[in-house]
Amino acid sequence: MKNKISPFLPLRPGTQPDYLHPSYVSSILRSPRQPLIVVPQTLSELSGPVFGHNGFGEFDNDLTQQHAGAPLGERIIVSGRVLDENDRPVSRALVEVWQANAAGRYMHKKDQHAAPLDPNFSGAGRFLTDDSGYYRFVTIKPGAYPWKNHANAWRPAHIHFSLFGAGLLTRLVTQMYFPGDPLLPYDPIYNCLNDERAQQRMISSFDLENTVPDTALAYHYDIVLRGRDATPMEEQR
């Protein structure tokens, strides 16, 4: 089962977020009140449904070319590999991203932040990893934005990642942050983890090798699905 994305990540204290983290206020209402029940997998869960490999558009992984004009903001490249606990590549994994625009606003009706929308930026893309587990996105660096969790609360710049294995019944979700962001120490979502090494696994690194001269800075972000060095994922307990 080399390339199967498993939902069962290690539960070492502090390395994966708990459902309930009181400083992240909305988790108080939506966290389970009773122990979770593990439902055994059935044949249908192991064999399907699956996504088609022919449904990808030319610019699905280039969020800067999905509209008639160019979006506003700093153009960046985000790339990396999806790996298992033994550093082996996970090929044919569906990697999806979504994010705010350069002003810190999502193109979603529920986002009523006063920052402007960008008609040339939808903020969503996807990519199917190759044989080496590699993925790559061209996008705009997202802006920070206010949220109502606590007084003067701002979310650090981040990109949401979603990963599917060969089938669509197993999904993992995480967030990627940027190095040196001054808002990270104040963000209760980032600080759901009390293990510093686990926190660092959610922060991308500057990638000079893949930076395109006169065009875009690059950031590297590997995603490890299982084991001691697994990337922290949302709602795994």
FENKAFEN-V426518 format. One record per backbone hydrogen bond with DSSP energy under -0.5 kcal/mol. CO is the residue of the C=O (numbers start at 1). NH is the residue of the N-H. Records with the same first field share a line. If there is no record, write none. Layout:
BEGIN
CO: NH / NH
END
This chain:
BEGIN
1: 4
4: 6
7: 9
12: 15 / 16
14: 195
17: 236
19: 21
21: 24
23: 25
24: 27
25: 28 / 29
26: 30
27: 31
36: 38
37: 39
38: 40
42: 46
43: 47
44: 48
49: 168
52: 55
57: 60
59: 62
60: 126
61: 63 / 138
62: 65
73: 75
74: 141
75: 217
76: 139
77: 219
78: 137
79: 221
80: 135
81: 83 / 223
82: 90
83: 225
84: 87
88: 84
89: 91
90: 93
93: 95 / 129
94: 96 / 164
95: 127
96: 162
97: 125
98: 160
101: 104 / 143
105: 101
106: 108
108: 111
110: 112
117: 119
118: 121
123: 99
125: 97
127: 95 / 129
129: 92
130: 133
133: 82
134: 130
135: 80
137: 78
138: 63
139: 76
145: 155
150: 153
153: 147
155: 145
157: 178
159: 176
160: 98
161: 174
162: 96
163: 172
164: 94
166: 51
167: 165
169: 171
170: 165
172: 163
173: 234
174: 161
176: 159
177: 204
178: 181
181: 184
183: 186 / 187
184: 187
186: 188
187: 191
189: 192
190: 193
194: 196
195: 199
196: 200
197: 201
199: 202
200: 203
202: 177 / 204
205: 220
206: 208
208: 211
211: 213
212: 215 / 216
216: 212
217: 77
218: 207
219: 79
220: 205
222: 224
223: 83 / 225
224: 231
227: 230
233: 17
END
